[in-house]
Every structure is written in C-alpha cells, then in structure tokens.
Amino acid sequence: MFWFLAVAMVVVVAAVTLAVIGGGENEVLPEAPPEHTVDQLPLTRPVGRADIDALRLPLAPRGYRMAEVDDVLGRLGAELAERDARIAELEAALAGTRTQRHGAPGAPGAPLAPEDEPDDVPGEERDR
C-alpha cells in the first residue's frame, strides 16, 4: 500500500509540474495580464478634492499595487506643481499691479501723501 501511494504521489507531482512548465510552444497556462485599472482621475480638467475622495486603487495580495500608486502620485505631483507655478505667476502679477497702482505719489489711484490730504473733510473731525 505504501508503494502505491508513493508512486501515485510522484505521478501527480510530475503531471502538475509538466502542466505548469508547459510543453514548448503550446502553453497550458497562458500568462495572465496584470490587473491595471484605467486612471480614474479626469484628464480634461484639474483634479479636485472630490476626485481624490472617489479614487479607489486596486488591491494586490500584499497591499496596493506599487505601479498604480506611483502613477497616481506622479500625476498628483505634476498637477500640484502646475498649480503652484500658476499661483506664483498670479501673485507676481498682483504684486506688479499693486506696485503700479501705489508706486508713484500723485499718480492716478495712488494714495495721497499726508501733506497732500485735504484739511476739511466733511463729517470727519481731525485731531491736531
């Protein structure tokens, strides 16, 4: 009985090994394509908070798929860098506008110097 079980076990192991390894050109078990979901972040507009909240990355046997997480983080990093550059550009333009507006005394829109302020402003009492 022992020899029968030992021979049966060797036959089963050999059959499984041949099935997994395959026999040349005809693969018994074809290569399974990796699960790769389509990027769920919008391509036609900037990524918003709701997009990040709705994002679900696929799970792997030991956590998240590193390639998926790297792709999403790379995309978010690029969008944040683009937004930071745009914010810096707008702040520089705003500072330039403020400098032009408040730059030269006597220019239209520039604040009056204390000696140029009118002495009698109706409805206002001045401390002297």
C-alpha positions in Angstrom: 0.0 0.0 0.0 2.9 2.4 0.9 4.5 1.9 -2.5 1.2 2.5 -4.3 0.8 5.9 -2.5 4.4 6.9 -3.2 4.1 6.1 -6.9 0.7 7.9 -7.2 2.2 11.0 -5.4 5.2 11.1 -7.9 2.9 10.8 -10.8 0.7 13.6 -9.6 3.7 15.9 -8.9 5.1 15.1 -12.3 1.8 15.9 -14.0 1.4 19.2 -12.2 5.0 20.2 -13.0 4.5 19.5 -16.7 1.2 21.4 -16.7 2.8 24.4 -15.1 6.0 24.4 -17.1 4.3 23.7 -20.3 5.3 21.7 -23.3 7.2 24.1 -25.6 5.1 26.3 -27.9 1.7 25.3 -26.5 1.4 26.8 -23.1 -1.1 25.1 -20.9 -1.4 28.1 -18.6 -1.1 31.3 -20.5 0.4 34.4 -18.9 -2.3 36.3 -17.1 -2.3 40.1 -17.8 -1.7 42.2 -14.7 -4.7 44.0 -13.3 -4.3 47.6 -14.3 -7.2 49.9 -13.9 -7.7 52.9 -16.0 -6.7 56.1 -14.3 -9.9 57.4 -12.7 -8.6 61.0 -12.5 -10.1 63.4 -15.0 -7.9 64.3 -18.0 -10.0 67.3 -19.2 -9.9 69.4 -16.1 -7.8 69.9 -13.0 -8.0 67.2 -10.3 -10.3 68.3 -7.4 -10.9 67.2 -3.9 -13.9 65.1 -4.8 -11.8 63.2 -7.4 -9.3 62.3 -4.8 -12.0 61.2 -2.3 -13.6 59.0 -5.0 -10.3 57.4 -6.1 -10.0 53.7 -5.3 -6.8 51.9 -6.1 -6.9 48.1 -6.8 -5.6 45.8 -4.0 -2.9 43.3 -4.5 -2.2 40.2 -2.4 0.2 42.2 -0.1 -1.5 45.7 -0.2 -1.8 48.2 -3.1 -0.1 47.8 -6.4 3.0 49.9 -6.3 2.8 50.9 -10.0 -0.8 52.1 -9.6 0.1 54.2 -6.5 3.2 55.6 -8.3 1.2 56.6 -11.3 -1.4 58.4 -9.2 1.1 60.1 -7.0 3.1 61.2 -10.1 0.0 62.7 -11.7 -1.0 64.5 -8.5 2.5 65.8 -8.0 2.6 67.2 -11.6 -0.8 68.9 -11.1 0.3 70.4 -7.8 3.5 71.7 -9.3 1.5 73.2 -12.2 -0.9 74.9 -9.7 1.9 76.2 -7.6 3.5 77.7 -10.7 0.2 79.3 -11.7 -0.4 80.7 -8.2 3.2 82.2 -8.1 2.6 83.7 -11.5 -0.7 85.3 -10.4 0.8 86.5 -7.1 3.6 88.2 -9.1 1.1 89.8 -11.4 -0.9 91.0 -8.5 2.2 92.4 -6.8 3.1 94.2 -10.0 -0.3 95.7 -10.3 -0.2 96.9 -6.7 3.2 98.4 -7.3 2.0 100.3 -10.3 -1.1 101.5 -8.5 0.7 102.6 -5.3 4.1 103.3 -6.8 4.4 107.0 -7.7 2.8 109.7 -5.5 0.4 111.8 -7.4 -0.3 109.0 -9.9 -3.9 108.2 -10.5 -5.1 105.8 -7.8 -2.0 106.4 -5.7 -2.6 107.2 -2.0 -2.2 110.9 -1.1 0.8 111.8 0.9 -0.1 113.3 4.4 0.8 116.8 3.3 -1.5 116.5 0.2 -4.6 115.4 2.2 -7.4 118.0 2.3 -7.8 119.8 5.6 -11.5 120.0 5.8 -13.2 116.7 5.1 -17.0 116.9 5.8 -18.2 114.6 8.5 -14.8 114.0 9.9 -13.0 115.6 12.9 -9.3 115.8 12.7 -7.0 115.6 15.7 -4.2 118.1 15.6 
